[in-house]
């Protein structure tokens, strides 16, 4: 089982509760980085914290949630070493892991129903990176990131 860092804004809070319960029921360890209510909150620091937990080795994966999940995914991607993918379906979750070795999953609480969201989470966490020709591309992403961080 995996250790998963989870963060959301107020719009993703309800789905975050569902995802956290699902993860724990599946035997995963959850690091809940907030938010703790539907009271409006800015998502960038929370989602960056989830990304930092992954890059820093405190978690194997991260999950960030918001209304659409777009801003939350963007915020996580600002952390060097994060490869966050917004996945609104099972197919994109599978490919994010197989081809891009994504380490953070973005979900939209105002877009996804509970059942589809938990299915996406399961696929994301259980799908291995294929490596091979994709390794070069993931390395190229890291190279671009390193250039931009200079």
N, CA, C and O atoms as a GROMACS GRO file, in nm:
protein
  600
    1UNK      N    1   0.083  -0.118   0.000
    1UNK     CA    2   0.000   0.000   0.000
    1UNK      C    3   0.087   0.124   0.000
    1UNK      O    4   0.204   0.120   0.038
    2UNK      N    5   0.031   0.234  -0.043
    2UNK     CA    6   0.108   0.357  -0.060
    2UNK      C    7   0.077   0.459   0.049
    2UNK      O    8  -0.027   0.455   0.114
    3UNK      N    9   0.172   0.549   0.066
    3UNK     CA   10   0.151   0.667   0.150
    3UNK      C   11   0.115   0.780   0.054
    3UNK      O   12   0.190   0.808  -0.040
    4UNK      N   13   0.000   0.844   0.078
    4UNK     CA   14  -0.054   0.942  -0.016
    4UNK      C   15  -0.079   1.075   0.056
    4UNK      O   16  -0.150   1.079   0.156
    5UNK      N   17  -0.021   1.183   0.003
    5UNK     CA   18  -0.046   1.318   0.054
    5UNK      C   19  -0.167   1.373  -0.020
    5UNK      O   20  -0.173   1.369  -0.143
    6UNK      N   21  -0.264   1.425   0.054
    6UNK     CA   22  -0.388   1.475  -0.005
    6UNK      C   23  -0.411   1.619   0.040
    6UNK      O   24  -0.394   1.652   0.158
    7UNK      N   25  -0.450   1.704  -0.056
    7UNK     CA   26  -0.482   1.843  -0.025
    7UNK      C   27  -0.594   1.890  -0.115
    7UNK      O   28  -0.608   1.846  -0.229
    8UNK      N   29  -0.675   1.980  -0.062
    8UNK     CA   30  -0.785   2.035  -0.143
    8UNK      C   31  -0.813   2.178  -0.102
    8UNK      O   32  -0.770   2.225   0.003
    9UNK      N   33  -0.886   2.246  -0.188
    9UNK     CA   34  -0.943   2.373  -0.148
    9UNK      C   35  -1.085   2.346  -0.099
    9UNK      O   36  -1.125   2.230  -0.086
   10UNK      N   37  -1.159   2.451  -0.073
   10UNK     CA   38  -1.296   2.436  -0.022
   10UNK      C   39  -1.388   2.367  -0.122
   10UNK      O   40  -1.477   2.291  -0.081
   11UNK      N   41  -1.368   2.391  -0.251
   11UNK     CA   42  -1.455   2.330  -0.353
   11UNK      C   43  -1.428   2.181  -0.368
   11UNK      O   44  -1.517   2.106  -0.411
   12UNK      N   45  -1.310   2.137  -0.334
   12UNK     CA   46  -1.277   1.995  -0.342
   12UNK      C   47  -1.289   1.922  -0.210
   12UNK      O   48  -1.267   1.801  -0.203
   13UNK      N   49  -1.325   1.995  -0.105
   13UNK     CA   50  -1.326   1.938   0.030
   13UNK      C   51  -1.417   1.816   0.043
   13UNK      O   52  -1.375   1.715   0.099
   14UNK      N   53  -1.540   1.823  -0.006
   14UNK     CA   54  -1.633   1.712   0.009
   14UNK      C   55  -1.577   1.586  -0.059
   14UNK      O   56  -1.581   1.478  -0.001
   15UNK      N   57  -1.526   1.601  -0.181
   15UNK     CA   58  -1.470   1.485  -0.250
   15UNK      C   59  -1.343   1.437  -0.182
   15UNK      O   60  -1.313   1.318  -0.180
   16UNK      N   61  -1.267   1.530  -0.124
   16UNK     CA   62  -1.146   1.490  -0.050
   16UNK      C   63  -1.182   1.394   0.063
   16UNK      O   64  -1.113   1.295   0.085
   17UNK      N   65  -1.291   1.423   0.134
   17UNK     CA   66  -1.334   1.334   0.242
   17UNK      C   67  -1.364   1.194   0.190
   17UNK      O   68  -1.328   1.095   0.253
   18UNK      N   69  -1.430   1.186   0.075
   18UNK     CA   70  -1.462   1.057   0.012
   18UNK      C   71  -1.333   0.984  -0.027
   18UNK      O   72  -1.319   0.865  -0.001
   19UNK      N   73  -1.241   1.056  -0.088
   19UNK     CA   74  -1.116   0.996  -0.135
   19UNK      C   75  -1.033   0.949  -0.016
   19UNK      O   76  -0.978   0.839  -0.020
   20UNK      N   77  -1.023   1.030   0.088
   20UNK     CA   78  -0.945   0.992   0.206
   20UNK      C   79  -1.003   0.866   0.270
   20UNK      O   80  -0.929   0.774   0.305
   21UNK      N   81  -1.134   0.861   0.285
   21UNK     CA   82  -1.198   0.741   0.342
   21UNK      C   83  -1.172   0.619   0.254
   21UNK      O   84  -1.144   0.510   0.306
   22UNK      N   85  -1.181   0.636   0.123
   22UNK     CA   86  -1.156   0.527   0.029
   22UNK      C   87  -1.011   0.477   0.039
   22UNK      O   88  -0.985   0.357   0.041
   23UNK      N   89  -0.917   0.571   0.046
   23UNK     CA   90  -0.777   0.533   0.057
   23UNK      C   91  -0.750   0.455   0.185
   23UNK      O   92  -0.685   0.350   0.182
   24UNK      N   93  -0.801   0.506   0.295
   24UNK     CA   94  -0.779   0.438   0.423
   24UNK      C   95  -0.844   0.300   0.424
   24UNK      O   96  -0.786   0.205   0.476
   25UNK      N   97  -0.963   0.288   0.367
   25UNK     CA   98  -1.031   0.159   0.360
   25UNK      C   99  -0.951   0.060   0.276
   25UNK      O  100  -0.958  -0.061   0.297
   26UNK      N  101  -0.874   0.112   0.180
   26UNK     CA  102  -0.791   0.028   0.095
   26UNK      C  103  -0.654  -0.001   0.153
   26UNK      O  104  -0.572  -0.065   0.089
   27UNK      N  105  -0.630   0.045   0.275
   27UNK     CA  106  -0.504   0.017   0.342
   27UNK      C  107  -0.393   0.117   0.317
   27UNK      O  108  -0.280   0.095   0.360
   28UNK      N  109  -0.423   0.226   0.249
   28UNK     CA  110  -0.322   0.328   0.223
   28UNK      C  111  -0.308   0.420   0.346
   28UNK      O  112  -0.403   0.440   0.421
   29UNK      N  113  -0.190   0.473   0.363
   29UNK     CA  114  -0.166   0.573   0.467
   29UNK      C  115  -0.190   0.710   0.404
   29UNK      O  116  -0.140   0.738   0.295
   30UNK      N  117  -0.265   0.794   0.472
   30UNK     CA  118  -0.300   0.926   0.420
   30UNK      C  119  -0.234   1.035   0.503
   30UNK      O  120  -0.241   1.034   0.626
   31UNK      N  121  -0.171   1.128   0.434
   31UNK     CA  122  -0.122   1.251   0.496
   31UNK      C  123  -0.216   1.360   0.449
   31UNK      O  124  -0.209   1.404   0.334
   32UNK      N  125  -0.305   1.404   0.536
   32UNK     CA  126  -0.406   1.504   0.501
   32UNK      C  127  -0.350   1.644   0.529
   32UNK      O  128  -0.327   1.681   0.644
   33UNK      N  129  -0.328   1.719   0.424
   33UNK     CA  130  -0.267   1.851   0.434
   33UNK      C  131  -0.368   1.965   0.427
   33UNK      O  132  -0.330   2.081   0.412
   34UNK      N  133  -0.496   1.933   0.438
   34UNK     CA  134  -0.600   2.036   0.440
   34UNK      C  135  -0.666   2.049   0.304
   34UNK      O  136  -0.626   1.984   0.207
   35UNK      N  137  -0.763   2.129   0.298
   35UNK     CA  138  -0.824   2.211   0.397
   35UNK      C  139  -0.919   2.128   0.482
   35UNK      O  140  -0.943   2.010   0.454
   36UNK      N  141  -0.971   2.189   0.586
   36UNK     CA  142  -1.051   2.114   0.682
   36UNK      C  143  -1.198   2.153   0.684
   36UNK      O  144  -1.272   2.116   0.776
   37UNK      N  145  -1.242   2.229   0.583
   37UNK     CA  146  -1.382   2.269   0.578
   37UNK      C  147  -1.414   2.324   0.439
   37UNK      O  148  -1.328   2.328   0.351
   38UNK      N  149  -1.539   2.364   0.422
   38UNK     CA  150  -1.580   2.427   0.296
   38UNK      C  151  -1.567   2.580   0.303
   38UNK      O  152  -1.615   2.650   0.214
   39UNK      N  153  -1.503   2.629   0.407
   39UNK     CA  154  -1.476   2.772   0.417
   39UNK      C  155  -1.374   2.810   0.310
   39UNK      O  156  -1.272   2.742   0.297
   40UNK      N  157  -1.398   2.916   0.232
   40UNK     CA  158  -1.306   2.952   0.124
   40UNK      C  159  -1.161   2.965   0.170
   40UNK      O  160  -1.132   3.024   0.274
   41UNK      N  161  -1.073   2.908   0.090
   41UNK     CA  162  -0.930   2.907   0.120
   41UNK      C  163  -0.855   2.910  -0.013
   41UNK      O  164  -0.905   2.861  -0.114
   42UNK      N  165  -0.736   2.967  -0.012
   42UNK     CA  166  -0.652   2.967  -0.131
   42UNK      C  167  -0.581   2.832  -0.141
   42UNK      O  168  -0.522   2.784  -0.044
   43UNK      N  169  -0.588   2.772  -0.258
   43UNK     CA  170  -0.534   2.637  -0.278
   43UNK      C  171  -0.384   2.630  -0.304
   43UNK      O  172  -0.325   2.527  -0.270
   44UNK      N  173  -0.317   2.731  -0.361
   44UNK     CA  174  -0.177   2.710  -0.399
   44UNK      C  175  -0.086   2.657  -0.288
   44UNK      O  176  -0.012   2.562  -0.314
   45UNK      N  177  -0.086   2.713  -0.167
   45UNK     CA  178   0.005   2.659  -0.065
   45UNK      C  179  -0.027   2.515  -0.025
   45UNK      O  180   0.063   2.436   0.004
   46UNK      N  181  -0.155   2.482  -0.022
   46UNK     CA  182  -0.195   2.346   0.017
   46UNK      C  183  -0.150   2.244  -0.087
   46UNK      O  184  -0.096   2.138  -0.052
   47UNK      N  185  -0.172   2.275  -0.213
   47UNK     CA  186  -0.137   2.181  -0.319
   47UNK      C  187   0.014   2.172  -0.338
   47UNK      O  188   0.067   2.066  -0.371
   48UNK      N  189   0.083   2.284  -0.318
   48UNK     CA  190   0.229   2.280  -0.322
   48UNK      C  191   0.283   2.193  -0.210
   48UNK      O  192   0.381   2.121  -0.228
   49UNK      N  193   0.218   2.198  -0.093
   49UNK     CA  194   0.261   2.113   0.020
   49UNK      C  195   0.247   1.966  -0.014
   49UNK      O  196   0.331   1.885   0.023
   50UNK      N  197   0.141   1.931  -0.086
   50UNK     CA  198   0.124   1.791  -0.128
   50UNK      C  199   0.235   1.751  -0.224
   50UNK      O  200   0.292   1.642  -0.213
   51UNK      N  201   0.267   1.839  -0.318
   51UNK     CA  202   0.377   1.811  -0.409
   51UNK      C  203   0.509   1.798  -0.337
   51UNK      O  204   0.589   1.710  -0.368
   52UNK      N  205   0.533   1.887  -0.241
   52UNK     CA  206   0.659   1.880  -0.165
   52UNK      C  207   0.668   1.752  -0.083
   52UNK      O  208   0.777   1.697  -0.066
   53UNK      N  209   0.555   1.703  -0.034
   53UNK     CA  210   0.556   1.577   0.042
   53UNK      C  211   0.601   1.462  -0.048
   53UNK      O  212   0.672   1.372  -0.003
   54UNK      N  213   0.558   1.465  -0.173
   54UNK     CA  214   0.597   1.359  -0.267
   54UNK      C  215   0.745   1.372  -0.303
   54UNK      O  216   0.820   1.275  -0.292
   55UNK      N  217   0.786   1.489  -0.344
   55UNK     CA  218   0.924   1.510  -0.386
   55UNK      C  219   1.021   1.488  -0.269
   55UNK      O  220   1.132   1.439  -0.288
   56UNK      N  221   0.977   1.524  -0.148
   56UNK     CA  222   1.061   1.508  -0.030
   56UNK      C  223   1.063   1.367   0.027
   56UNK      O  224   1.136   1.341   0.123
   57UNK      N  225   0.984   1.277  -0.030
   57UNK     CA  226   0.986   1.138   0.014
   57UNK      C  227   0.893   1.105   0.129
   57UNK      O  228   0.894   0.992   0.178
   58UNK      N  229   0.813   1.201   0.174
   58UNK     CA  230   0.717   1.172   0.282
   58UNK      C  231   0.598   1.091   0.229
   58UNK      O  232   0.530   1.023   0.306
   59UNK      N  233   0.573   1.099   0.098
   59UNK     CA  234   0.462   1.027   0.036
   59UNK      C  235   0.508   0.974  -0.100
   59UNK      O  236   0.593   1.033  -0.166
   60UNK      N  237   0.449   0.862  -0.140
   60UNK     CA  238   0.478   0.807  -0.273
   60UNK      C  239   0.399   0.879  -0.381
   60UNK      O  240   0.446   0.895  -0.493
   61UNK      N  241   0.278   0.923  -0.346
   61UNK     CA  242   0.189   0.991  -0.440
   61UNK      C  243   0.122   1.107  -0.370
   61UNK      O  244   0.117   1.113  -0.248
   62UNK      N  245   0.069   1.198  -0.451
   62UNK     CA  246  -0.013   1.307  -0.401
   62UNK      C  247  -0.144   1.311  -0.476
   62UNK      O  248  -0.152   1.268  -0.592
   63UNK      N  249  -0.247   1.363  -0.411
   63UNK     CA  250  -0.376   1.388  -0.475
   63UNK      C  251  -0.418   1.529  -0.435
   63UNK      O  252  -0.421   1.562  -0.316
   64UNK      N  253  -0.449   1.612  -0.534
   64UNK     CA  254  -0.496   1.748  -0.509
   64UNK      C  255  -0.635   1.762  -0.571
   64UNK      O  256  -0.661   1.715  -0.681
   65UNK      N  257  -0.723   1.830  -0.498
   65UNK     CA  258  -0.862   1.841  -0.541
   65UNK      C  259  -0.910   1.984  -0.530
   65UNK      O  260  -0.875   2.057  -0.436
   66UNK      N  261  -0.991   2.024  -0.626
   66UNK     CA  262  -1.057   2.154  -0.624
   66UNK      C  263  -1.188   2.143  -0.698
   66UNK      O  264  -1.236   2.032  -0.723
   67UNK      N  265  -1.247   2.254  -0.732
   67UNK     CA  266  -1.372   2.251  -0.807
   67UNK      C  267  -1.355   2.183  -0.941
   67UNK      O  268  -1.425   2.087  -0.972
   68UNK      N  269  -1.260   2.233  -1.020
   68UNK     CA  270  -1.228   2.168  -1.148
   68UNK      C  271  -1.102   2.085  -1.137
   68UNK      O  272  -1.082   1.992  -1.215
   69UNK      N  273  -1.017   2.116  -1.041
   69UNK     CA  274  -0.888   2.048  -1.026
   69UNK      C  275  -0.777   2.112  -1.107
   69UNK      O  276  -0.661   2.075  -1.092
   70UNK      N  277  -0.812   2.207  -1.193
   70UNK     CA  278  -0.711   2.265  -1.281
   70UNK      C  279  -0.608   2.350  -1.206
   70UNK      O  280  -0.487   2.328  -1.221
   71UNK      N  281  -0.653   2.444  -1.127
   71UNK     CA  282  -0.560   2.529  -1.054
   71UNK      C  283  -0.478   2.451  -0.954
   71UNK      O  284  -0.360   2.478  -0.934
   72UNK      N  285  -0.541   2.354  -0.892
   72UNK     CA  286  -0.472   2.271  -0.792
   72UNK      C  287  -0.360   2.190  -0.857
   72UNK      O  288  -0.252   2.176  -0.801
   73UNK      N  289  -0.387   2.138  -0.976
   73UNK     CA  290  -0.286   2.064  -1.050
   73UNK      C  291  -0.173   2.156  -1.092
   73UNK      O  292  -0.055   2.120  -1.084
   74UNK      N  293  -0.208   2.276  -1.137
   74UNK     CA  294  -0.105   2.374  -1.175
   74UNK      C  295  -0.018   2.410  -1.055
   74UNK      O  296   0.104   2.420  -1.068
   75UNK      N  297  -0.080   2.430  -0.940
   75UNK     CA  298  -0.004   2.466  -0.820
   75UNK      C  299   0.093   2.354  -0.783
   75UNK      O  300   0.209   2.381  -0.752
   76UNK      N  301   0.047   2.231  -0.786
   76UNK     CA  302   0.136   2.119  -0.753
   76UNK      C  303   0.251   2.111  -0.852
   76UNK      O  304   0.364   2.080  -0.814
   77UNK      N  305   0.223   2.140  -0.979
   77UNK     CA  306   0.327   2.133  -1.081
   77UNK      C  307   0.433   2.241  -1.068
   77UNK      O  308   0.537   2.233  -1.134
   78UNK      N  309   0.412   2.340  -0.986
   78UNK     CA  310   0.513   2.442  -0.964
   78UNK      C  311   0.626   2.391  -0.875
   78UNK      O  312   0.732   2.454  -0.867
   79UNK      N  313   0.605   2.278  -0.810
   79UNK     CA  314   0.708   2.219  -0.724
   79UNK      C  315   0.801   2.135  -0.812
   79UNK      O  316   0.756   2.044  -0.883
   80UNK      N  317   0.928   2.166  -0.806
   80UNK     CA  318   1.026   2.095  -0.887
   80UNK      C  319   1.024   1.946  -0.854
   80UNK      O  320   1.038   1.906  -0.738
   81UNK      N  321   1.006   1.864  -0.957
   81UNK     CA  322   1.002   1.719  -0.941
   81UNK      C  323   0.862   1.661  -0.942
   81UNK      O  324   0.845   1.539  -0.948
   82UNK      N  325   0.762   1.747  -0.935
   82UNK     CA  326   0.623   1.700  -0.941
   82UNK      C  327   0.582   1.685  -1.087
   82UNK      O  328   0.614   1.770  -1.171
   83UNK      N  329   0.512   1.577  -1.115
   83UNK     CA  330   0.449   1.555  -1.245
   83UNK      C  331   0.302   1.530  -1.215
   83UNK      O  332   0.258   1.416  -1.205
   84UNK      N  333   0.228   1.640  -1.202
   84UNK     CA  334   0.086   1.631  -1.167
   84UNK      C  335   0.002   1.624  -1.294
   84UNK      O  336   0.028   1.695  -1.391
   85UNK      N  337  -0.099   1.539  -1.290
   85UNK     CA  338  -0.188   1.522  -1.405
   85UNK      C  339  -0.333   1.536  -1.359
   85UNK      O  340  -0.376   1.468  -1.266
   86UNK      N  341  -0.406   1.625  -1.425
   86UNK     CA  342  -0.549   1.636  -1.401
   86UNK      C  343  -0.616   1.522  -1.476
   86UNK      O  344  -0.606   1.513  -1.598
   87UNK      N  345  -0.684   1.436  -1.403
   87UNK     CA  346  -0.748   1.319  -1.463
   87UNK      C  347  -0.897   1.321  -1.431
   87UNK      O  348  -0.938   1.313  -1.315
   88UNK      N  349  -0.976   1.331  -1.535
   88UNK     CA  350  -1.121   1.334  -1.518
   88UNK      C  351  -1.185   1.208  -1.573
   88UNK      O  352  -1.307   1.200  -1.590
   89UNK      N  353  -1.102   1.109  -1.600
   89UNK     CA  354  -1.149   0.980  -1.647
   89UNK      C  355  -1.046   0.873  -1.620
   89UNK      O  356  -0.930   0.903  -1.591
   90UNK      N  357  -1.089   0.748  -1.630
   90UNK     CA  358  -1.001   0.635  -1.602
   90UNK      C  359  -0.888   0.624  -1.703
   90UNK      O  360  -0.775   0.591  -1.667
   91UNK      N  361  -0.917   0.652  -1.829
   91UNK     CA  362  -0.816   0.640  -1.935
   91UNK      C  363  -0.701   0.738  -1.913
   91UNK      O  364  -0.584   0.701  -1.926
   92UNK      N  365  -0.735   0.863  -1.880
   92UNK     CA  366  -0.628   0.961  -1.858
   92UNK      C  367  -0.547   0.928  -1.734
   92UNK      O  368  -0.427   0.955  -1.729
   93UNK      N  369  -0.610   0.870  -1.633
   93UNK     CA  370  -0.536   0.829  -1.512
   93UNK      C  371  -0.437   0.719  -1.546
   93UNK      O  372  -0.322   0.722  -1.501
   94UNK      N  373  -0.480   0.624  -1.625
   94UNK     CA  374  -0.391   0.513  -1.664
   94UNK      C  375  -0.273   0.566  -1.744
   94UNK      O  376  -0.158   0.530  -1.718
   95UNK      N  377  -0.301   0.651  -1.844
   95UNK     CA  378  -0.193   0.702  -1.928
   95UNK      C  379  -0.100   0.796  -1.853
   95UNK      O  380   0.020   0.800  -1.880
   96UNK      N  381  -0.154   0.873  -1.759
   96UNK     CA  382  -0.070   0.962  -1.680
   96UNK      C  383   0.039   0.884  -1.607
   96UNK      O  384   0.153   0.929  -1.595
   97UNK      N  385   0.004   0.767  -1.560
   97UNK     CA  386   0.102   0.682  -1.490
   97UNK      C  387   0.188   0.605  -1.591
   97UNK      O  388   0.311   0.604  -1.579
   98UNK      N  389   0.126   0.540  -1.688
   98UNK     CA  390   0.201   0.456  -1.782
   98UNK      C  391   0.303   0.536  -1.864
   98UNK      O  392   0.417   0.492  -1.878
   99UNK      N  393   0.263   0.650  -1.916
   99UNK     CA  394   0.347   0.723  -2.010
   99UNK      C  395   0.422   0.840  -1.949
   99UNK      O  396   0.529   0.876  -1.998
  100UNK      N  397   0.370   0.899  -1.842
  100UNK     CA  398   0.430   1.021  -1.787
  100UNK      C  399   0.486   1.003  -1.646
  100UNK      O  400   0.545   1.096  -1.591
  101UNK      N  401   0.467   0.886  -1.589
  101UNK     CA  402   0.512   0.859  -1.452
  101UNK      C  403   0.464   0.968  -1.356
  101UNK      O  404   0.538   1.014  -1.269
  102UNK      N  405   0.337   1.010  -1.374
  102UNK     CA  406   0.279   1.114  -1.289
  102UNK      C  407   0.286   1.070  -1.144
  102UNK      O  408   0.264   0.953  -1.112
  103UNK      N  409   0.318   1.165  -1.057
  103UNK     CA  410   0.326   1.133  -0.915
  103UNK      C  411   0.223   1.208  -0.830
  103UNK      O  412   0.211   1.184  -0.710
  104UNK      N  413   0.148   1.299  -0.894
  104UNK     CA  414   0.039   1.369  -0.827
  104UNK      C  415  -0.083   1.366  -0.919
  104UNK      O  416  -0.073   1.392  -1.039
  105UNK      N  417  -0.196   1.334  -0.860
  105UNK     CA  418  -0.323   1.325  -0.932
  105UNK      C  419  -0.409   1.445  -0.898
  105UNK      O  420  -0.428   1.478  -0.781
  106UNK      N  421  -0.462   1.512  -1.001
  106UNK     CA  422  -0.556   1.621  -0.981
  106UNK      C  423  -0.697   1.575  -1.010
  106UNK      O  424  -0.722   1.507  -1.110
  107UNK      N  425  -0.792   1.612  -0.923
  107UNK     CA  426  -0.933   1.573  -0.938
  107UNK      C  427  -1.023   1.695  -0.922
  107UNK      O  428  -0.993   1.786  -0.844
  108UNK      N  429  -1.134   1.697  -0.994
  108UNK     CA  430  -1.231   1.804  -0.986
  108UNK      C  431  -1.356   1.763  -0.909
  108UNK      O  432  -1.434   1.681  -0.956
  109UNK      N  433  -1.374   1.821  -0.793
  109UNK     CA  434  -1.486   1.787  -0.706
  109UNK      C  435  -1.621   1.830  -0.761
  109UNK      O  436  -1.723   1.772  -0.723
  110UNK      N  437  -1.624   1.929  -0.849
  110UNK     CA  438  -1.750   1.975  -0.908
  110UNK      C  439  -1.777   1.908  -1.041
  110UNK      O  440  -1.877   1.936  -1.107
  111UNK      N  441  -1.687   1.819  -1.081
  111UNK     CA  442  -1.698   1.752  -1.210
  111UNK      C  443  -1.723   1.602  -1.194
  111UNK      O  444  -1.801   1.544  -1.269
  112UNK      N  445  -1.657   1.542  -1.096
  112UNK     CA  446  -1.659   1.396  -1.080
  112UNK      C  447  -1.755   1.350  -0.972
  112UNK      O  448  -1.766   1.413  -0.866
  113UNK      N  449  -1.825   1.242  -0.999
  113UNK     CA  450  -1.901   1.174  -0.896
  113UNK      C  451  -1.808   1.090  -0.811
  113UNK      O  452  -1.695   1.061  -0.850
  114UNK      N  453  -1.856   1.051  -0.695
  114UNK     CA  454  -1.774   0.976  -0.600
  114UNK      C  455  -1.720   0.846  -0.659
  114UNK      O  456  -1.602   0.814  -0.643
  115UNK      N  457  -1.805   0.771  -0.726
  115UNK     CA  458  -1.764   0.641  -0.780
  115UNK      C  459  -1.656   0.653  -0.885
  115UNK      O  460  -1.558   0.578  -0.883
  116UNK      N  461  -1.673   0.745  -0.978
  116UNK     CA  462  -1.572   0.764  -1.081
  116UNK      C  463  -1.443   0.815  -1.019
  116UNK      O  464  -1.334   0.771  -1.056
  117UNK      N  465  -1.453   0.908  -0.925
  117UNK     CA  466  -1.332   0.962  -0.861
  117UNK      C  467  -1.252   0.854  -0.791
  117UNK      O  468  -1.130   0.849  -0.805
  118UNK      N  469  -1.318   0.767  -0.717
  118UNK     CA  470  -1.244   0.662  -0.646
  118UNK      C  471  -1.187   0.559  -0.744
  118UNK      O  472  -1.081   0.502  -0.718
  119UNK      N  473  -1.256   0.536  -0.854
  119UNK     CA  474  -1.202   0.447  -0.957
  119UNK      C  475  -1.077   0.508  -1.020
  119UNK      O  476  -0.979   0.437  -1.044
  120UNK      N  477  -1.080   0.637  -1.047
  120UNK     CA  478  -0.962   0.707  -1.101
  120UNK      C  479  -0.846   0.696  -1.004
  120UNK      O  480  -0.733   0.669  -1.045
  121UNK      N  481  -0.873   0.716  -0.875
  121UNK     CA  482  -0.768   0.705  -0.772
  121UNK      C  483  -0.708   0.566  -0.774
  121UNK      O  484  -0.585   0.551  -0.772
  122UNK      N  485  -0.792   0.463  -0.777
  122UNK     CA  486  -0.742   0.325  -0.776
  122UNK      C  487  -0.654   0.296  -0.898
  122UNK      O  488  -0.548   0.235  -0.886
  123UNK      N  489  -0.699   0.340  -1.014
  123UNK     CA  490  -0.621   0.317  -1.136
  123UNK      C  491  -0.489   0.392  -1.129
  123UNK      O  492  -0.384   0.337  -1.163
  124UNK      N  493  -0.493   0.516  -1.086
  124UNK     CA  494  -0.371   0.597  -1.077
  124UNK      C  495  -0.269   0.530  -0.985
  124UNK      O  496  -0.152   0.518  -1.020
  125UNK      N  497  -0.313   0.486  -0.868
  125UNK     CA  498  -0.221   0.428  -0.770
  125UNK      C  499  -0.170   0.290  -0.810
  125UNK      O  500  -0.061   0.250  -0.768
  126UNK      N  501  -0.247   0.217  -0.889
  126UNK     CA  502  -0.209   0.079  -0.920
  126UNK      C  503  -0.140   0.062  -1.056
  126UNK      O  504  -0.088  -0.046  -1.085
  127UNK      N  505  -0.139   0.165  -1.137
  127UNK     CA  506  -0.080   0.154  -1.270
  127UNK      C  507   0.069   0.185  -1.266
  127UNK      O  508   0.108   0.292  -1.219
  128UNK      N  509   0.152   0.093  -1.313
  128UNK     CA  510   0.296   0.119  -1.313
  128UNK      C  511   0.338   0.204  -1.433
  128UNK      O  512   0.271   0.208  -1.536
  129UNK      N  513   0.451   0.270  -1.417
  129UNK     CA  514   0.514   0.343  -1.527
  129UNK      C  515   0.572   0.240  -1.624
  129UNK      O  516   0.639   0.146  -1.580
  130UNK      N  517   0.547   0.256  -1.753
  130UNK     CA  518   0.596   0.160  -1.853
  130UNK      C  519   0.744   0.173  -1.880
  130UNK      O  520   0.808   0.076  -1.922
  131UNK      N  521   0.800   0.290  -1.857
  131UNK     CA  522   0.942   0.309  -1.887
  131UNK      C  523   0.964   0.304  -2.037
  131UNK      O  524   0.885   0.359  -2.114
  132UNK      N  525   1.073   0.239  -2.080
  132UNK     CA  526   1.103   0.228  -2.222
  132UNK      C  527   1.113   0.364  -2.288
  132UNK      O  528   1.181   0.454  -2.239
  133UNK      N  529   1.043   0.379  -2.401
  133UNK     CA  530   1.050   0.505  -2.476
  133UNK      C  531   1.001   0.625  -2.395
  133UNK      O  532   1.036   0.739  -2.425
  134UNK      N  533   0.920   0.599  -2.294
  134UNK     CA  534   0.865   0.708  -2.213
  134UNK      C  535   0.969   0.765  -2.115
  134UNK      O  536   0.957   0.880  -2.072
  135UNK      N  537   1.069   0.686  -2.080
  135UNK     CA  538   1.172   0.734  -1.988
  135UNK      C  539   1.244   0.855  -2.043
  135UNK      O  540   1.271   0.951  -1.970
  136UNK      N  541   1.274   0.852  -2.172
  136UNK     CA  542   1.343   0.964  -2.234
  136UNK      C  543   1.258   1.091  -2.226
  136UNK      O  544   1.310   1.199  -2.198
  137UNK      N  545   1.130   1.077  -2.249
  137UNK     CA  546   1.040   1.194  -2.248
  137UNK      C  547   1.025   1.251  -2.106
  137UNK      O  548   1.021   1.373  -2.088
  138UNK      N  549   1.015   1.164  -2.009
  138UNK     CA  550   1.006   1.211  -1.870
  138UNK      C  551   1.137   1.280  -1.831
  138UNK      O  552   1.135   1.381  -1.760
  139UNK      N  553   1.249   1.228  -1.877
  139UNK     CA  554   1.379   1.292  -1.852
  139UNK      C  555   1.384   1.429  -1.920
  139UNK      O  556   1.441   1.523  -1.865
  140UNK      N  557   1.327   1.440  -2.039
  140UNK     CA  558   1.325   1.568  -2.109
  140UNK      C  559   1.241   1.670  -2.032
  140UNK      O  560   1.276   1.788  -2.027
  141UNK      N  561   1.132   1.625  -1.972
  141UNK     CA  562   1.052   1.715  -1.888
  141UNK      C  563   1.135   1.766  -1.771
  141UNK      O  564   1.132   1.885  -1.739
  142UNK      N  565   1.211   1.676  -1.709
  142UNK     CA  566   1.297   1.717  -1.596
  142UNK      C  567   1.405   1.814  -1.644
  142UNK      O  568   1.441   1.907  -1.571
  143UNK      N  569   1.457   1.794  -1.763
  143UNK     CA  570   1.558   1.886  -1.817
  143UNK      C  571   1.500   2.026  -1.836
  143UNK      O  572   1.564   2.125  -1.802
  144UNK      N  573   1.380   2.034  -1.891
  144UNK     CA  574   1.315   2.163  -1.911
  144UNK      C  575   1.295   2.232  -1.775
  144UNK      O  576   1.320   2.351  -1.760
  145UNK      N  577   1.249   2.154  -1.678
  145UNK     CA  578   1.227   2.207  -1.545
  145UNK      C  579   1.357   2.263  -1.486
  145UNK      O  580   1.358   2.371  -1.427
  146UNK      N  581   1.465   2.188  -1.502
  146UNK     CA  582   1.595   2.232  -1.450
  146UNK      C  583   1.640   2.361  -1.518
  146UNK      O  584   1.693   2.450  -1.452
  147UNK      N  585   1.618   2.371  -1.649
  147UNK     CA  586   1.654   2.493  -1.722
  147UNK      C  587   1.576   2.612  -1.669
  147UNK      O  588   1.632   2.720  -1.652
  148UNK      N  589   1.449   2.594  -1.643
  148UNK     CA  590   1.364   2.704  -1.597
  148UNK      C  591   1.394   2.742  -1.453
  148UNK      O  592   1.362   2.854  -1.411
  149UNK      N  593   1.454   2.654  -1.378
  149UNK     CA  594   1.484   2.682  -1.237
  149UNK      C  595   1.620   2.749  -1.218
  149UNK      O  596   1.656   2.784  -1.106
  150UNK      N  597   1.694   2.765  -1.325
  150UNK     CA  598   1.827   2.829  -1.314
  150UNK      C  599   1.815   2.976  -1.290
  150UNK      O  600   1.916   3.045  -1.279
   0.00000   0.00000   0.00000
